[in-house]
Amino acid sequence: MKHCKAAIVTGGAHRIGKAISMSLADEGYSIVLHYGSSSDEARQTKVEIEAKGVQCQLISLDLKQSNSGPALFDKVDPHMEVKILVNSASIFEPSGFESTSEELLDLHYQINLRSPYSLLKTFINHYESGHIINILDTKIVHNHTRHLDYLLSKKSLHDLTLIAARECGPHFRVNGIAPGLILPPEGEDQSYLDRKAQHLPLRQTGKTQDIQQAIHYLINNPFITGQILYIDGGEHLQ
């Protein structure tokens, strides 16, 4: 079988991860689609990706485990020549200072930081060149939140993005995308986003297509590394 250029997308079965998978398929990349427990959604996304004329390999992996990078790369079809790694998988649980438990902190760091860290290091040691895109959150510029452990993990991923961009060049580029009001959290609907959008400079919510356009821009401009694109209607300015 002929080798094909490919992209790994973690959490690629639904929400923003799916939008990213579809946009990379439109760019001609075969997709290595990682998912956790969303098997039905993953299979449906695979059908949609392959309808675009590229291959899609599904990999189920618990990102809470240690050394998730080697574990995932060991499963990648050897005919998939990975050029892009997108760390999109994430958890988002409310937490604050009222609890002394460290369980949620550990969980957020395992999935939102340690796993991208492991995948990034495995990628740069497995291939000669490539591009890593970490999905962050516009809230990384703020210091107020009802999601303390989530925010800490995303702030750390932001710093990893910048450190890796500096240290892994010239053969690897590392960038980040920080979405704002794109999709409502579980249990909420579009009206939730619309209310919050009234406080943004642009007074509107975004769409997954806005994230896809950011992906297209980053992968097609080889002179960009160490950049964070805030796709948030100006929320990071507040």
SULURFEN-V327655 format. One record per run of one state. SS is the DSSP state (H for helix, E for strand, C for the rest). FROM is the first residue (numbers start at 0). TO is the last residue. If there is no record, write none. Layout:
ss=[SS | SS]
from=[FROM | FROM]
to=[TO | TO]
//
This chain:
ss=[C | E | C | H | C | E | C | H | C | E | C | H | C | E | C | E | C | H | C | E | C | H | C | E | H | C | E | C | H | C | H | C | E | C | H | C]
from=[0 | 3 | 9 | 14 | 26 | 29 | 35 | 38 | 50 | 55 | 60 | 67 | 73 | 79 | 87 | 94 | 95 | 102 | 126 | 129 | 135 | 137 | 141 | 146 | 147 | 168 | 171 | 179 | 189 | 197 | 207 | 220 | 227 | 231 | 234 | 237]
to=[2 | 8 | 13 | 25 | 28 | 34 | 37 | 49 | 54 | 59 | 66 | 72 | 78 | 86 | 93 | 94 | 101 | 125 | 128 | 134 | 136 | 140 | 145 | 146 | 167 | 170 | 178 | 188 | 196 | 206 | 219 | 226 | 230 | 233 | 236 | 237]
//
